[in-house]
Amino acid sequence: MTVLYFTSTGNSLSAAKRLGGTLISIPQLLRTGADCVADDAVGLVFPVYGLSVPPIVLELMERVTLRTGYLFAVLTYGTYAAGAGEQLLSAAAAQGGTVSYLNTLHMQENYLPGFAMEKQTTPRTQADALARICADVAARRRWLRPCSGFDRFMTQTHQKNYRYRRGEGVTQALRVEAGCAGCGVCSRVCPARNIRMEGGRPVFGRDCLSCLACVQNCPGGALRLLTEKSGARYRCPDVSLEELIRANGPAEPMGGA
C-alpha cells in the first residue's frame, strides 16, 4: 500500500503514519516528475483548505496516474469539510479514476486567521474515528462519505472567491520580526520551495500555497501573519519538526514511478 500525503502542521502526516504502508509526500512526488504511482492500494491524505481540495492535490490528480484497484482518500479538517470530498471524486473521475473509499477526519483546527491556536484541543472522537478508518482501509471497504446539498453549496460558494491558489498566497500578509534568528527552518519546511534565505532573512517568492507551514513552525515565532488571532502556534503533537522538514524538503528527479 502507498499513501500520498500533504501536510504543513503534521495533522495529515500523523493520520498517514497510522494508516501505514509506504508514505510519499505529494510535494516531493510532484518535484520528481513522476507520472505514475502503482500499488495494490493507493491512498490520499490531505487537509481541507477553504472547504475545498488544496490546489496541490488537484495538481497531483492531473499530473500523476494512480494505478490501483483500491484508491482511498482521507480528508482531515478542523471545523467543516463541506463538499471537498465530492470535489475530489470529480477530479478523479475527470482523469478516468474511481475512488473506492472516502472519509473525513476531524482534527485540531490550525487556521491562524480564524482561530487562536492555544484554544485548540484534540477532538474527543479523533482516535476512534481514525481507528475505524484504518480498519476500513485494511479490509478494503468500499464506501464514500455522503455529501449533502448544503455541503456542495458551501464548497461551490467558497470556490467563487477561493483564496488558496498558488501565487502570492499569504505572503503579502506576512511580516518578519526583528527577532528572526535566520535559522532557515521556514525555507526548509515550505512544500513549494517558495522561501529563500538572503542575509539571514527569509525572502518569499510567488509560489505560495498558503499552507502556513512557515509561520506555524518558526522556532522563534518571528514570522507573523497580520490577520492571525493570536501569537500561539500549532504543530501536531505526533509529528516532529524534523519529520515535517523531511516531508516538505527537496527530492531528486526520478522519472516515472
C-alpha positions as CSV (number, residue, x, y, z in Angstrom):
1,M,0.0,0.0,0.0
2,T,1.2,3.5,-0.9
3,V,-0.1,6.6,0.9
4,L,0.4,10.0,-0.7
5,Y,0.1,12.9,1.8
6,F,0.2,16.7,2.0
7,T,1.0,18.3,5.4
8,S,2.1,21.6,6.9
9,T,1.5,21.2,10.6
10,G,1.6,17.4,10.8
11,N,-2.1,16.6,11.1
12,S,-2.3,14.7,7.8
13,L,1.1,13.2,8.2
14,S,0.0,11.8,11.6
15,A,-3.0,10.2,10.0
16,A,-0.9,8.8,7.2
17,K,1.5,7.2,9.6
18,R,-1.4,5.5,11.3
19,L,-2.6,4.1,8.0
20,G,0.8,2.6,7.3
21,G,2.3,1.4,4.1
22,T,4.8,3.4,2.0
23,L,4.4,7.1,2.7
24,I,5.2,9.6,-0.1
25,S,5.0,13.4,0.3
26,I,2.8,14.9,-2.5
27,P,5.1,18.0,-3.0
28,Q,8.1,15.7,-3.2
29,L,6.4,13.4,-5.7
30,L,5.5,16.3,-8.0
31,R,9.0,17.6,-7.9
32,T,10.4,14.3,-9.2
33,G,8.3,14.5,-12.3
34,A,6.8,11.0,-11.6
35,D,3.9,10.3,-13.9
36,C,2.5,7.2,-12.2
37,V,2.1,5.6,-8.8
38,A,1.1,1.9,-8.8
39,D,0.3,-0.4,-5.9
40,D,-2.5,-2.7,-4.8
41,A,-3.9,0.1,-2.7
42,V,-3.1,3.9,-3.1
43,G,-4.3,6.4,-0.6
44,L,-4.5,10.2,-0.4
45,V,-4.4,12.0,2.9
46,F,-4.6,15.8,2.9
47,P,-6.2,18.8,4.7
48,V,-9.3,20.6,3.6
49,Y,-8.5,24.2,2.6
50,G,-11.3,26.7,2.4
51,L,-13.9,23.9,2.3
52,S,-12.1,22.6,-0.8
53,V,-9.3,20.3,-2.0
54,P,-5.9,22.1,-1.9
55,P,-4.7,23.0,-5.5
56,I,-1.5,21.0,-5.0
57,V,-3.7,17.8,-4.6
58,L,-5.7,18.7,-7.7
59,E,-2.3,19.2,-9.5
60,L,-1.4,15.7,-8.4
61,M,-4.6,14.2,-9.8
62,E,-4.0,15.9,-13.2
63,R,-0.3,15.0,-13.5
64,V,0.1,11.6,-11.9
65,T,-1.8,8.4,-12.8
66,L,-2.8,6.4,-9.7
67,R,-2.8,2.8,-10.9
68,T,-4.6,0.7,-8.3
69,G,-7.6,-1.4,-7.7
70,Y,-8.3,0.4,-4.5
71,L,-8.0,4.2,-4.3
72,F,-8.9,5.7,-1.0
73,A,-8.9,9.2,0.4
74,V,-8.9,10.7,4.0
75,L,-9.5,14.4,4.2
76,T,-8.5,16.0,7.5
77,Y,-10.3,19.1,8.7
78,G,-10.6,21.4,11.7
79,T,-14.1,22.8,11.5
80,Y,-16.1,21.7,8.5
81,A,-15.1,19.6,5.4
82,A,-18.2,20.7,3.4
83,G,-18.2,19.2,-0.1
84,A,-14.4,18.8,-0.5
85,G,-14.8,15.1,-0.8
86,E,-17.2,15.4,-3.7
87,Q,-14.7,17.8,-5.4
88,L,-12.0,15.1,-5.1
89,L,-14.3,12.5,-6.6
90,S,-15.0,14.8,-9.6
91,A,-11.2,15.4,-10.0
92,A,-10.6,11.7,-10.0
93,A,-13.4,11.0,-12.5
94,A,-12.1,13.7,-14.8
95,Q,-8.9,11.6,-15.1
96,G,-10.7,8.3,-15.6
97,G,-10.2,7.2,-12.0
98,T,-12.6,5.9,-9.4
99,V,-12.3,6.5,-5.6
100,S,-13.2,3.3,-3.7
101,Y,-13.3,4.8,-0.2
102,L,-13.6,8.3,1.0
103,N,-13.8,9.6,4.6
104,T,-13.1,12.7,6.6
105,L,-11.2,13.0,9.9
106,H,-11.9,15.8,12.4
107,M,-8.5,17.0,13.8
108,Q,-7.2,20.1,15.5
109,E,-8.1,23.4,13.8
110,N,-4.9,25.2,12.6
111,Y,-6.1,28.1,10.5
112,L,-4.4,31.1,12.1
113,P,-6.6,33.9,10.7
114,G,-9.7,32.3,12.1
115,F,-8.7,30.6,15.3
116,A,-6.4,31.1,18.3
117,M,-4.1,28.1,18.4
118,E,-3.9,28.0,22.2
119,K,-7.6,27.1,22.3
120,Q,-7.4,24.1,20.0
121,T,-7.7,20.7,21.5
122,T,-7.8,17.2,20.1
123,P,-11.4,16.2,19.2
124,R,-12.7,13.6,21.6
125,T,-13.7,11.3,18.7
126,Q,-10.5,11.6,16.7
127,A,-8.8,8.4,18.0
128,D,-11.8,6.2,17.5
129,A,-12.6,7.7,14.1
130,L,-9.0,7.2,12.9
131,A,-9.1,3.6,14.2
132,R,-12.3,2.9,12.2
133,I,-10.8,4.4,9.0
134,C,-7.6,2.3,9.4
135,A,-9.8,-0.8,9.8
136,D,-11.9,0.1,6.8
137,V,-8.8,0.5,4.6
138,A,-7.2,-2.7,5.9
139,A,-10.4,-4.5,5.0
140,R,-10.6,-2.7,1.6
141,R,-14.0,-1.4,2.4
142,R,-15.8,0.4,-0.4
143,W,-17.7,3.4,0.9
144,L,-18.0,7.1,0.1
145,R,-18.9,9.7,2.8
146,P,-22.2,11.3,1.6
147,C,-22.3,14.9,0.5
148,S,-25.4,16.9,1.2
149,G,-26.8,19.7,-1.0
150,F,-25.7,22.2,1.7
151,D,-22.2,20.8,1.8
152,R,-22.0,21.1,-2.0
153,F,-23.4,24.6,-1.9
154,M,-20.8,25.8,0.7
155,T,-17.8,24.5,-1.3
156,Q,-19.1,25.9,-4.5
157,T,-19.7,29.3,-2.8
158,H,-16.2,29.3,-1.4
159,Q,-14.7,28.4,-4.8
160,K,-16.0,31.6,-6.3
161,N,-13.6,33.6,-4.1
162,Y,-11.1,30.9,-3.5
163,R,-8.0,32.4,-1.7
164,Y,-5.6,29.4,-1.7
165,R,-4.5,29.3,-5.3
166,R,-0.8,29.1,-5.9
167,G,0.7,32.6,-6.2
168,E,1.3,35.3,-3.7
169,G,-0.9,33.5,-1.3
170,V,-0.5,34.8,2.3
171,T,3.0,36.3,1.7
172,Q,1.6,39.8,1.4
173,A,0.1,39.4,4.9
174,L,3.4,38.1,6.5
175,R,6.0,40.1,8.4
176,V,9.3,39.0,9.6
177,E,10.0,40.4,13.1
178,A,13.4,41.7,14.3
179,G,13.8,38.6,16.4
180,C,14.3,36.3,13.4
181,A,17.4,34.2,14.1
182,G,17.9,33.4,10.4
183,C,17.7,29.6,11.2
184,G,16.1,28.8,7.8
185,V,13.5,26.5,9.1
186,C,10.8,28.3,7.2
187,S,12.6,27.7,3.9
188,R,13.2,24.0,4.7
189,V,9.6,23.3,5.8
190,C,8.0,25.1,2.8
191,P,6.4,22.5,0.5
192,A,6.6,24.9,-2.5
193,R,10.2,25.9,-2.1
194,N,8.9,29.4,-2.1
195,I,11.3,30.8,0.6
196,R,15.0,31.5,0.2
197,M,17.3,33.0,2.8
198,E,19.1,36.2,2.0
199,G,21.4,37.9,4.6
200,G,19.9,35.7,7.3
201,R,16.3,36.7,6.5
202,P,13.6,34.9,4.6
203,V,12.5,36.2,1.2
204,F,9.2,35.0,-0.2
205,G,8.6,34.2,-3.9
206,R,5.3,34.0,-5.8
207,D,4.5,30.3,-5.5
208,C,2.9,30.3,-2.0
209,L,0.4,27.5,-1.2
210,S,-1.0,29.4,1.8
211,C,-0.3,26.4,4.0
212,L,1.2,28.5,6.8
213,A,3.9,25.8,7.4
214,C,6.5,28.6,7.7
215,V,4.5,30.6,10.2
216,Q,3.4,27.7,12.3
217,N,6.8,26.0,12.5
218,C,9.1,29.1,13.0
219,P,11.0,28.1,16.2
220,G,11.2,31.7,17.5
221,G,7.7,32.8,16.4
222,A,9.3,35.5,14.3
223,L,7.0,35.1,11.3
224,R,3.7,36.8,12.0
225,L,0.5,36.8,10.0
226,L,-1.2,40.2,10.1
227,T,-4.6,38.6,10.4
228,E,-3.7,35.9,13.0
229,K,-5.9,35.5,16.0
230,S,-3.0,35.1,18.5
231,G,0.7,34.6,18.6
232,A,0.4,30.9,19.6
233,R,1.5,28.3,17.2
234,Y,0.4,24.7,16.4
235,R,2.1,21.5,15.3
236,C,0.6,18.1,15.6
237,P,1.9,16.5,18.8
238,D,2.5,13.2,17.0
239,V,4.8,14.8,14.4
240,S,8.3,16.4,14.9
241,L,9.7,19.4,13.1
242,E,12.3,17.1,11.6
243,E,9.6,15.0,10.1
244,L,7.9,18.0,8.5
245,I,11.2,19.1,7.1
246,R,11.8,15.7,5.6
247,A,8.3,15.6,4.2
248,N,8.5,19.0,2.5
249,G,12.2,19.2,1.7
250,P,13.9,18.5,-1.6
251,A,13.6,15.3,-3.6
252,E,15.7,14.3,-6.6
253,P,14.1,13.7,-10.0
254,M,13.4,10.0,-10.7
255,G,11.1,10.0,-13.7
256,G,8.2,7.6,-13.7
257,A,7.3,5.6,-10.6
